[in-house]
Amino acid sequence: SLGLDEELGPLEGVSAALVEAVVDKLGRLESILQQLPGKRFWGSSLLIFFDGGAAQEGNLGSCMSSVRVKIIDFANFQDIGGDVPDLEYLCGISNARVFLQELLHGRPLDSPPANQLVPPPPAEVQDLEQENARQLFKDAKTTLLGFMCDDDAEDDEGHLVSNAQTISGATGRTLLREIAPRHMVIPEGCDTGDRSPSNSMGSLFG
């Protein structure tokens, strides 16, 4: 239990050291993300792990050296350009640090100081970013196929929905990497001429 299910009070020993280590690593991750303008980590998660056996044995050194904080699940990662970092992701990391610090000092987790919490970015900002990502996906699809059909403007939403229905759930550049090596999706009624799919990933993403 590492002392986390006992009566509320400041954490001590290995439990305190663990939370402090995670808070520190989240702070470092936050600093890195602030230096990545235009990158959006939509749908990704944070994986936090450590050697629980060493923690229960009270082996502080081994436990601390095992603490890791990783970003996982990159299927929906997108580079939308611009000079603004992922404010949504930064909001989550910053607020996670606040709650962990409250836990560290034995304060109730249901009411952290409001002035310490970072508000999420306005919904309009998120909508605009997603629209930019959608447009980038359209442009990438155009580059991949090398042509656009006359009915694309009318049936654009239909094609986007169809392309999004993959086994892995990937979108954006990840989706392009999945379909590029062997396949070229050609909407019905389009004249492809002598075009053929390319097996060279370098020609598409080099």
C-alpha positions in Angstrom: 0.0 0.0 0.0 3.0 2.3 0.5 1.0 4.2 3.1 -1.4 5.6 0.6 -4.5 4.0 2.1 -3.8 4.9 5.7 -5.3 7.9 7.6 -4.7 11.1 5.8 -1.5 12.8 6.6 1.8 13.8 5.1 3.6 11.0 3.2 6.8 9.8 4.7 9.7 7.5 3.7 9.6 5.7 0.4 6.0 6.9 -0.3 7.1 10.5 -0.1 10.2 10.0 -2.1 8.2 8.2 -4.9 5.7 11.0 -5.2 8.4 13.7 -5.1 10.3 11.8 -7.9 7.2 11.7 -10.1 6.4 15.4 -9.4 10.0 16.2 -10.4 9.8 14.1 -13.6 6.4 15.7 -14.6 8.0 19.1 -14.2 10.8 18.1 -16.5 8.4 16.7 -19.0 6.4 19.9 -18.8 9.5 22.0 -19.6 10.2 19.8 -22.6 6.7 20.0 -24.0 6.8 23.8 -23.7 9.6 23.7 -26.2 7.6 21.7 -28.8 5.4 24.3 -30.6 2.8 22.9 -32.9 3.0 19.3 -31.6 -0.3 17.8 -30.4 -0.4 14.6 -28.4 -4.1 14.0 -28.7 -5.3 10.7 -27.1 -1.9 9.9 -25.6 -1.4 8.9 -22.0 1.2 9.1 -19.3 2.7 5.8 -18.0 4.2 6.1 -14.5 6.0 3.0 -13.1 8.5 2.0 -10.5 9.9 -1.2 -8.8 7.1 -1.9 -6.3 9.1 -4.7 -4.7 12.0 -2.4 -3.9 9.5 0.2 -2.5 7.9 -2.4 -0.1 11.3 -3.6 1.0 12.3 0.0 1.8 15.1 0.0 -0.7 15.1 3.7 -1.4 18.0 3.7 -3.9 16.7 0.9 -6.1 13.2 2.3 -6.0 14.2 5.8 -7.0 16.4 4.6 -9.8 13.4 2.6 -11.2 10.9 5.5 -11.4 9.9 6.3 -15.0 7.4 8.7 -16.6 6.7 7.9 -20.3 4.3 9.3 -22.9 2.5 6.4 -24.6 -0.2 6.0 -27.3 0.9 8.2 -30.2 -1.7 7.0 -32.8 -3.3 10.5 -32.9 -0.1 12.6 -32.6 -0.2 15.5 -35.1 2.1 18.4 -35.9 -0.3 21.3 -36.7 2.4 23.9 -37.0 2.4 27.3 -35.3 4.4 28.6 -32.3 2.0 27.4 -29.5 2.8 24.2 -27.5 0.1 21.6 -26.6 -1.8 23.7 -23.9 -4.3 20.9 -23.3 -1.6 18.4 -22.5 0.4 20.9 -20.4 -2.8 21.7 -18.5 -3.2 18.0 -17.6 0.4 17.6 -16.5 0.5 20.8 -14.4 -2.7 19.8 -12.6 -1.5 16.3 -12.0 1.5 17.8 -10.2 -0.8 19.9 -8.1 -2.8 16.9 -7.0 0.3 14.9 -6.3 1.7 17.7 -4.2 -1.5 17.8 -2.2 -1.2 14.1 -1.6 2.4 14.5 -0.6 1.5 17.0 2.1 -1.6 15.1 3.3 -4.2 17.6 2.2 -7.6 16.5 0.8 -7.5 15.8 -2.9 -11.1 16.8 -3.5 -10.4 20.6 -3.0 -6.9 21.7 -4.1 -6.4 25.5 -4.1 -8.2 26.8 -7.1 -5.5 29.3 -7.8 -3.0 26.5 -8.3 -5.0 24.7 -11.0 -4.4 25.6 -14.6 -7.6 26.1 -16.6 -7.9 24.2 -19.9 -7.6 26.2 -23.1 -10.8 27.7 -24.5 -12.9 25.2 -26.5 -12.6 27.5 -29.6 -8.8 27.1 -29.6 -9.2 23.3 -29.5 -11.7 23.4 -32.3 -9.5 25.5 -34.5 -6.5 23.2 -33.8 -8.5 20.2 -34.8 -9.7 21.9 -37.9 -6.1 22.7 -38.8 -5.2 19.1 -38.3 -8.1 18.0 -40.5 -6.9 20.3 -43.3 -3.3 19.0 -42.9 -4.7 15.5 -43.3 -6.6 16.5 -46.4 -3.4 18.0 -47.9 -1.4 14.9 -47.1 -4.0 12.7 -48.7 -3.8 14.9 -51.8 0.0 14.7 -51.9 -0.2 10.9 -51.5 -2.7 10.3 -54.3 -1.3 13.1 -56.5 -4.7 14.2 -57.7 -8.1 15.2 -56.4 -11.5 14.1 -57.8 -14.3 16.5 -58.8 -16.6 15.2 -56.1 -14.1 15.6 -53.3 -15.5 18.9 -52.2 -19.0 17.4 -51.9 -18.0 14.1 -50.3 -15.0 15.2 -48.3 -16.6 14.2 -45.0 -17.4 10.8 -46.3 -13.9 10.1 -47.4 -12.5 11.3 -44.0 -14.8 9.0 -42.1 -13.9 6.1 -44.4 -10.2 6.7 -44.0 -10.6 6.9 -40.2 -12.0 3.4 -40.0 -8.7 1.5 -39.6 -8.0 -1.5 -37.5 -5.5 0.4 -35.4 -7.6 3.6 -35.1 -4.7 5.6 -36.5 -5.2 9.0 -38.1 -3.0 11.6 -39.7 0.6 10.7 -40.6 0.3 7.4 -38.8 -2.5 6.4 -41.0 -0.6 7.4 -44.1 2.3 5.3 -43.0 -0.1 2.3 -42.6 -1.6 2.6 -46.1 1.4 4.0 -48.1 3.7 1.0 -48.5 1.3 -1.2 -50.5 -2.0 0.5 -51.1 -3.4 3.5 -52.8 -7.1 4.3 -52.1 -8.8 5.6 -55.2 -12.3 7.0 -54.8 -14.8 5.6 -57.3 -15.1 7.5 -60.5 -11.7 9.1 -60.5 -9.4 8.8 -63.5 -6.0 7.7 -62.3 -4.3 7.6 -65.7 -1.1 5.7 -65.4 -0.7 6.3 -61.7 0.3 3.4 -59.5 1.1 3.0 -55.8 4.6 3.6 -54.6 6.4 1.1 -52.5 9.0 3.6 -51.4 8.2 5.2 -48.0 11.1 7.6 -48.7 9.4 9.1 -51.7 6.4 9.9 -49.6 7.9 11.1 -46.4 11.6 11.9 -47.3 
